[in-house]
Structures are given as C-alpha cells and as structure tokens.
Amino acid sequence: MERWQRTLSESITSLGELARFLPIHIGSLRPVVALYPLRITSYYFSLIRERGDPIWRQCIPDIREIEEDHLSPDPLDEEGFSPVPNLLHRYPDRAVLLVSSSCPTFCRFCTRKNRLINGKRISLKDSLDGAIRYLEKSPMVQEVILSGGDPLLLSDEELDRILAKLKGIPHLQVLRINTRIPVTFPERITSGLCRMLKQHHPLYVNTHFNHPLEITRESSEACAMLADAGIPLGNQTVLLREVNDDPEVMKELMKKLLTLRVRPYYIHQMDQVKGTNHFRTSVERGIRMMRRLRGHISGMAIPYYVIDLPGGKGKVPILPEDVRREGKTLYLRNYLGEVVEYPDDGGGD
C-alpha cells in the first residue's frame, strides 16, 4: 500500500468519528448518510475554521439533503447518453469515461451524488473493455475525459493502463482528467504519478477549486507538480449559495488560481440535482457576479459562466444579452441552435 492510500484510509467516514471533532446531531443526520455516504480526508477537514463556513458546507452532511424537492436524481440524463456502461457520449467529438465510483471527499453538492456515492461501484475492467470497443468504432470522437468519482483515486498502474489503451485508438487526439484531488487530497499528487502522466501527452487536467480557503500550501504544491510535468491545468467552479456567491470571494479565487498556473475555465450554475437545492442560487446572481468580474480582473482570470441544460441538451455560456426571461423561466440557445426553457426559481434565492 502506498503512503497516499494509507492516508486515505484515515479519512472520516462515520458520524461517530465526525462527532469527536464537531458539534453535530448524530440522530438527525443518520438518514442523510444512509442515502449519501460520508467521507472527508483529514487534510480537507483541517481546513474547516468554524461551523457553517465554506469548507463545512461543502463536506459536512446536512439534513436539507433529504428534504423533499422537485429536483431530479439525474438532471442531465446521463443514463440516456450512455451507449455502453459508464461511457457518456453527449457531444459528437467528446466522450466521458467514468473510471471511478468514489472520491477522497464526498462533496455534498455533487451532481452524481444519486448515481455514484450511494454504494454503486464501477467495475473497471468490464466498463473499460466496453468503452474501448465503442470508441474504436466511433471515429468522430477525438477527445475522452476521464471522470467519476475521481480518476486519480485509481493506482498509478491502473490509470496508466487506461490512458495507454485510449492512446492506442488512432482517432483520439486529446485526453483530459477531471479531478478534485488537488483540492481535497493533495497528498495523492506524487512525483511517480506526475512521471506517469507525463508519458501521455497531450493530456489536460481540470480541477475544482470553489473557494480561496482551498488554496493552501499543499494544494498549491500539488498543482505546481502537475504543471511542472507539462500538464495544462484548468478549473471548474460551481456557484454555491453561502460558499462562493459573493463577487469579492469569486474575484479572489479567480485571481489566486492564476498564481497556481491554473486557468479558470468554467463557473457552473448549480445543476438541478436531487438533494442539493440548498446550494442553488438564481441565474441572475451569477450574471451579476460576472459583471463584477469583467473589467475588474485580468481577462485570463475570467471563466465562462455556464448552465448545463437539463435533459443533456448541452452547456450554454451565459451572457446578459443571451438570456430572455419570462417570469421564472429563462430561454437559452444551446450549441445546436435550439431555444431551450430553463426554470430559474433560484432554489429559494
């Protein structure tokens, strides 16, 4: 067992462990973790400063996760875009390969919380074999994104085998890894991992910082190791109520990311996923935030603000002039030129 694997085994995974450190009500939270399990790495837990702070809200179970809401377990219809198990093919030239069903820290806002962290485990061999066969027969696919769960929870050897198999498909030109590990478990970014990844260029990594408190010496060093291996780094942030929906907080985060050699890529409107309604903000709040970023910080630090439309209709970058509102309904144009209705009730915002 490698050192990072031993460290991961020391994560907090039960309410009893959590109650040793924080004042929580175990009884009220039992139904929450029965449905949406708990895991927090020791490192990420150490970033909590006080009850209800931005780190707390992202990783500590909340009774509101099981309150009745009108949201969907699979708002993006990922099941409907899976031609083979654990491969998502929504855009013509890109596919997402789910290679892991677990994460070092289970984020309470996760868009796949109803699909992956409720006990289902991805069978890596079966999933990979079927995906490789599908991709070999799909010459229009030129990019594959490894996602999950978190792909970097695989061993170096497992990840190396997957990347090598994908690189063996002639029409695949670019590989990408989506990971939150530099944020929640930077111990996993080792020199051995970086040496291995360096063998699979062109390879890109998108990570997921949501708040300036997540930019620490450890997470900065993890990003530096990846960047020094020649891997271009991007960041996808989710707009979260009482975490980063303050323009000054978002401005600080975007500026700090550049110092890590991480290019801000997306700010995502929170997906309309069951169990996350308390994290949602209105689209209007996101538009106001983008107005506060443009012209006030470097253009390199300004990401796209996007909505991933329900039903798998694609990501739409949101600019004020692109949005038509009628009451609580927005009308957005997607990448196919279709005008799509998007309900914007702001989750009570």
C-alpha positions as CSV (number, residue, x, y, z in Angstrom):
1,M,0.0,0.0,0.0
2,E,1.4,3.4,-1.0
3,R,1.6,6.2,1.5
4,W,-1.3,8.1,0.0
5,Q,-3.5,5.1,0.2
6,R,-2.7,4.7,3.9
7,T,-3.5,8.4,4.4
8,L,-6.8,8.0,2.6
9,S,-7.7,5.1,4.9
10,E,-7.6,7.6,7.8
11,S,-10.4,9.7,6.4
12,I,-13.6,10.4,8.4
13,T,-16.3,8.0,7.2
14,S,-18.8,7.9,10.1
15,L,-20.9,10.3,12.1
16,G,-19.4,8.9,15.2
17,E,-15.9,9.9,14.1
18,L,-17.2,13.3,13.0
19,A,-18.9,13.9,16.3
20,R,-15.5,13.6,18.1
21,F,-14.4,16.8,16.4
22,L,-17.6,18.8,15.6
23,P,-20.9,19.5,17.4
24,I,-23.3,17.6,15.2
25,H,-26.6,15.8,16.0
26,I,-25.9,12.2,15.0
27,G,-29.5,11.1,15.1
28,S,-30.8,13.7,12.7
29,L,-28.0,13.1,10.2
30,R,-28.2,9.2,10.2
31,P,-30.8,9.2,7.4
32,V,-28.7,11.6,5.4
33,V,-25.5,9.5,5.4
34,A,-27.6,6.3,4.8
35,L,-28.5,7.8,1.5
36,Y,-25.5,9.9,0.7
37,P,-22.4,8.5,2.5
38,L,-19.8,10.5,4.3
39,R,-16.1,10.7,3.6
40,I,-13.8,13.6,4.4
41,T,-10.0,13.4,4.2
42,S,-8.1,14.6,7.2
43,Y,-6.5,17.3,5.1
44,Y,-9.7,18.8,3.8
45,F,-11.3,18.5,7.3
46,S,-8.4,20.5,8.7
47,L,-9.4,23.5,6.5
48,I,-12.7,24.0,8.5
49,R,-12.5,27.1,10.6
50,E,-16.0,27.3,12.1
51,R,-19.5,25.9,11.9
52,G,-21.1,26.7,8.5
53,D,-18.0,28.1,6.8
54,P,-17.4,27.4,3.1
55,I,-15.5,24.2,3.7
56,W,-18.0,22.9,6.3
57,R,-20.9,23.5,3.9
58,Q,-19.2,21.5,1.1
59,C,-18.3,18.4,3.0
60,I,-20.4,18.1,6.3
61,P,-23.8,16.3,5.9
62,D,-26.9,18.5,6.1
63,I,-30.5,17.4,6.9
64,R,-31.6,19.5,3.9
65,E,-30.1,16.9,1.6
66,I,-33.1,14.6,2.2
67,E,-35.8,17.3,2.3
68,E,-38.4,16.8,-0.4
69,D,-37.7,18.8,-3.5
70,H,-38.7,18.9,-7.2
71,L,-35.2,18.1,-8.5
72,S,-34.1,15.0,-10.5
73,P,-31.6,12.3,-9.5
74,D,-30.1,12.6,-13.0
75,P,-31.0,16.0,-14.3
76,L,-28.5,15.8,-17.2
77,D,-29.9,12.4,-18.3
78,E,-26.5,10.8,-18.2
79,E,-28.1,7.4,-18.3
80,G,-29.8,8.3,-21.5
81,F,-26.4,9.3,-23.1
82,S,-24.6,6.1,-22.1
83,P,-24.3,3.8,-25.2
84,V,-22.3,1.4,-23.1
85,P,-22.0,1.3,-19.3
86,N,-20.1,4.2,-17.7
87,L,-19.4,6.0,-21.0
88,L,-21.3,9.2,-21.7
89,H,-21.4,10.4,-25.3
90,R,-23.4,13.6,-25.4
91,Y,-21.3,15.8,-27.8
92,P,-20.3,14.5,-31.2
93,D,-16.5,14.8,-30.7
94,R,-16.1,14.1,-27.0
95,A,-17.0,11.3,-24.6
96,V,-16.7,11.0,-20.8
97,L,-15.4,7.8,-19.3
98,L,-16.4,7.1,-15.7
99,V,-13.5,5.2,-14.3
100,S,-14.1,5.6,-10.5
101,S,-17.1,5.4,-8.3
102,S,-15.5,7.1,-5.3
103,C,-13.8,10.3,-4.2
104,P,-11.5,11.2,-1.4
105,T,-14.1,13.6,0.0
106,F,-17.8,13.3,-0.9
107,C,-18.9,16.7,-1.9
108,R,-22.5,17.3,-0.6
109,F,-23.3,19.3,-3.8
110,C,-22.1,16.6,-6.3
111,T,-24.1,16.3,-9.5
112,R,-23.7,12.5,-9.4
113,K,-24.5,12.0,-5.7
114,N,-27.6,9.9,-6.6
115,R,-25.6,7.8,-9.0
116,L,-22.2,7.1,-7.6
117,I,-21.8,7.6,-3.9
118,N,-24.8,5.5,-2.8
119,G,-23.0,2.2,-2.8
120,K,-22.7,1.5,-6.5
121,R,-19.2,0.5,-7.7
122,I,-17.9,0.8,-11.2
123,S,-16.5,-2.5,-12.5
124,L,-13.4,-1.1,-14.0
125,K,-12.5,-4.0,-16.3
126,D,-15.9,-4.5,-17.7
127,S,-16.5,-0.8,-18.1
128,L,-13.2,-0.2,-19.8
129,D,-13.5,-3.1,-22.2
130,G,-16.9,-2.0,-23.4
131,A,-15.9,1.6,-23.7
132,I,-12.7,0.8,-25.7
133,R,-14.7,-1.2,-28.2
134,Y,-17.3,1.6,-28.5
135,L,-14.6,4.3,-29.0
136,E,-12.7,2.2,-31.6
137,K,-15.9,2.2,-33.7
138,S,-16.6,5.9,-33.2
139,P,-14.1,7.9,-35.3
140,M,-16.0,11.1,-34.6
141,V,-14.8,11.0,-31.0
142,Q,-11.5,12.9,-30.8
143,E,-11.3,13.6,-27.0
144,V,-12.0,11.5,-24.0
145,I,-12.5,12.9,-20.5
146,L,-11.8,10.6,-17.5
147,S,-14.2,11.3,-14.7
148,G,-16.1,9.5,-12.0
149,G,-15.9,9.7,-8.9
150,D,-12.3,10.8,-9.1
151,P,-10.0,9.2,-11.6
152,L,-6.9,9.9,-9.5
153,L,-8.1,7.5,-6.8
154,L,-7.0,4.7,-9.1
155,S,-3.5,3.5,-8.6
156,D,-0.8,4.8,-10.9
157,E,-0.7,1.4,-12.7
158,E,-4.5,1.3,-13.3
159,L,-4.5,4.8,-14.6
160,D,-1.5,4.2,-16.8
161,R,-3.2,1.2,-18.4
162,I,-6.4,3.1,-19.1
163,L,-4.5,6.1,-20.7
164,A,-2.4,3.7,-22.8
165,K,-5.4,1.9,-24.1
166,L,-7.1,5.2,-25.0
167,K,-3.9,6.5,-26.7
168,G,-3.9,3.3,-28.8
169,I,-7.1,4.4,-30.6
170,P,-5.8,6.3,-33.6
171,H,-8.5,9.0,-33.9
172,L,-8.3,10.0,-30.2
173,Q,-6.3,13.2,-30.2
174,V,-6.7,14.6,-26.6
175,L,-7.1,13.1,-23.2
176,R,-8.5,15.0,-20.2
177,I,-8.8,14.2,-16.5
178,N,-11.4,15.9,-14.3
179,T,-10.3,15.7,-10.6
180,R,-10.8,17.4,-7.3
181,I,-7.9,15.7,-5.7
182,P,-5.5,18.7,-5.6
183,V,-8.2,20.4,-3.6
184,T,-9.3,17.7,-1.1
185,F,-6.4,15.3,-1.1
186,P,-3.2,16.9,-2.4
187,E,-1.1,14.0,-0.9
188,R,-2.2,11.9,-3.9
189,I,-0.2,14.1,-6.3
190,T,3.1,12.3,-6.2
191,S,6.3,12.5,-8.3
192,G,5.5,9.0,-9.5
193,L,2.0,9.9,-10.6
194,C,3.4,13.0,-12.5
195,R,6.1,11.0,-14.2
196,M,3.5,8.6,-15.4
197,L,1.0,11.2,-16.6
198,K,3.8,13.0,-18.5
199,Q,4.1,10.0,-20.8
200,H,0.5,10.5,-22.1
201,H,0.6,14.0,-23.6
202,P,-1.5,15.7,-25.0
203,L,-3.1,15.4,-21.6
204,Y,-5.1,18.1,-19.7
205,V,-6.3,18.3,-16.1
206,N,-9.3,20.2,-14.9
207,T,-9.5,20.6,-11.2
208,H,-12.3,22.0,-9.0
209,F,-11.5,24.8,-6.5
210,N,-14.6,26.5,-5.2
211,H,-13.2,28.9,-2.5
212,P,-10.0,30.8,-1.7
213,L,-9.7,28.8,1.6
214,E,-9.0,25.8,-0.6
215,I,-5.8,27.4,-1.9
216,T,-3.2,26.3,0.6
217,R,0.5,25.5,0.5
218,E,-0.4,21.8,0.0
219,S,-2.9,22.4,-2.8
220,S,-0.5,24.9,-4.5
221,E,2.3,22.4,-4.4
222,A,0.1,19.7,-5.9
223,C,-0.8,22.0,-8.8
224,A,2.8,23.0,-9.3
225,M,3.9,19.4,-9.6
226,L,1.3,18.8,-12.3
227,A,2.2,22.0,-14.1
228,D,5.9,21.1,-14.0
229,A,5.0,17.8,-15.7
230,G,3.8,19.9,-18.6
231,I,0.1,19.4,-17.9
232,P,-2.1,22.4,-18.7
233,L,-4.4,23.0,-15.8
234,G,-7.9,24.4,-15.8
235,N,-10.5,24.9,-13.1
236,Q,-14.2,24.3,-13.0
237,T,-16.0,26.1,-10.1
238,V,-19.6,25.5,-9.1
239,L,-21.6,28.6,-8.0
240,L,-22.8,27.6,-4.4
241,R,-25.0,29.5,-2.1
242,E,-23.1,30.7,1.0
243,V,-19.9,29.3,-0.3
244,N,-18.8,31.5,-3.2
245,D,-21.8,33.5,-4.3
246,D,-20.2,36.7,-3.1
247,P,-18.5,38.5,-6.0
248,E,-15.5,39.5,-3.9
249,V,-14.9,35.9,-2.9
250,M,-15.1,34.8,-6.5
251,K,-12.8,37.5,-7.6
252,E,-10.2,36.5,-5.1
253,L,-10.5,32.8,-6.1
254,M,-10.1,33.5,-9.8
255,K,-7.0,35.7,-9.2
256,K,-5.4,33.2,-6.9
257,L,-5.9,30.4,-9.4
258,L,-3.7,32.1,-11.9
259,T,-0.9,32.2,-9.4
260,L,-1.1,28.4,-9.3
261,R,-0.8,28.2,-13.1
262,V,-4.5,27.1,-13.1
263,R,-6.6,28.8,-15.8
264,P,-10.2,29.5,-14.7
265,Y,-12.4,27.6,-17.2
266,Y,-16.0,27.4,-16.0
267,I,-18.3,28.7,-13.3
268,H,-21.1,26.3,-13.4
269,Q,-24.7,27.1,-12.4
270,M,-25.6,24.5,-9.8
271,D,-27.2,21.5,-11.6
272,Q,-30.8,20.9,-10.6
273,V,-29.9,17.6,-8.9
274,K,-31.9,16.0,-6.1
275,G,-30.5,16.6,-2.6
276,T,-28.7,19.9,-3.5
277,N,-31.5,22.5,-3.5
278,H,-30.0,24.4,-0.5
279,F,-26.8,25.1,-2.6
280,R,-28.6,26.7,-5.5
281,T,-28.6,30.3,-6.5
282,S,-30.5,32.2,-9.2
283,V,-29.0,32.6,-12.6
284,E,-29.5,36.4,-12.1
285,R,-27.0,36.2,-9.2
286,G,-24.5,34.5,-11.5
287,I,-24.9,37.1,-14.2
288,R,-24.4,39.9,-11.6
289,M,-21.2,38.2,-10.5
290,M,-19.8,38.0,-14.0
291,R,-20.5,41.7,-14.4
292,R,-18.4,42.3,-11.3
293,L,-15.5,40.2,-12.7
294,R,-15.3,41.7,-16.2
295,G,-13.0,44.7,-16.3
296,H,-12.0,44.3,-12.7
297,I,-9.6,41.4,-13.0
298,S,-7.4,40.0,-15.8
299,G,-9.2,38.6,-18.8
300,M,-7.1,35.4,-18.2
301,A,-8.9,35.0,-14.8
302,I,-12.4,35.3,-16.2
303,P,-14.1,31.9,-16.9
304,Y,-17.2,31.1,-18.8
305,Y,-20.4,31.2,-16.7
306,V,-22.4,28.2,-18.0
307,I,-25.6,26.2,-17.4
308,D,-25.6,22.5,-18.2
309,L,-29.1,22.3,-19.5
310,P,-31.4,19.6,-18.1
311,G,-32.0,16.5,-20.2
312,G,-28.5,16.6,-21.6
313,K,-29.1,19.5,-24.0
314,G,-25.6,20.8,-23.5
315,K,-23.6,23.5,-21.8
316,V,-24.7,27.1,-22.6
317,P,-22.4,30.1,-21.8
318,I,-24.5,32.8,-20.2
319,L,-24.0,36.4,-21.1
320,P,-26.7,39.0,-20.2
321,E,-27.5,39.6,-23.9
322,D,-28.0,35.8,-24.5
323,V,-30.8,35.4,-21.9
324,R,-34.5,36.1,-22.4
325,R,-36.7,36.0,-19.3
326,E,-40.4,35.5,-18.9
327,G,-41.3,35.3,-15.2
328,K,-39.3,32.5,-13.6
329,T,-38.4,30.9,-17.0
330,L,-35.3,31.7,-19.0
331,Y,-35.0,31.0,-22.7
332,L,-31.5,30.0,-23.7
333,R,-29.9,28.9,-27.0
334,N,-27.8,25.8,-26.9
335,Y,-25.0,24.6,-29.1
336,L,-27.4,23.1,-31.6
337,G,-29.2,26.5,-32.0
338,E,-32.3,25.2,-30.1
339,V,-34.1,27.6,-27.8
340,V,-34.5,25.8,-24.5
341,E,-36.6,26.6,-21.5
342,Y,-34.8,26.7,-18.2
343,P,-36.7,27.1,-14.9
344,D,-34.9,29.7,-12.7
345,D,-36.5,29.6,-9.2
346,G,-33.1,30.1,-7.6
347,G,-33.8,27.3,-5.0
348,G,-35.5,29.9,-2.8
349,D,-32.8,32.6,-3.6
